[in-house]
Amino acid sequence: MAGNGKNRSDVRPGLTVDIVLKQDQRTGALTRGVVKDLLTNSAFHPHGIKVRLQDGQVGRVQAIVSDADSGTQ
């Protein structure tokens, strides 16, 4: 089940997500990638959980696009 990226429990390494990079916060431009690391430690963040993508870009999750391993929880 896709979430909105504000709950840490919804975001896991391997998920494809749309994030907003720090420099794109004004425009809201989205960047799509695969989560490598979760950088937010709190269970919830109103602006989205901060993640590092596999290509090294860092931003806050705006939408979860697809669940790579939807069969497991």
PyMOL commands that set and color helices and strands:
alter all, ss='L'
color gray80, all
select helices_A, chain A and resi 8-10+22-24
alter helices_A, ss='H'
color red, helices_A
select strands_A, chain A and resi 16-21+30-38+50-53+58-66
alter strands_A, ss='S'
color yellow, strands_A
deselect
rebuild
show_as cartoon
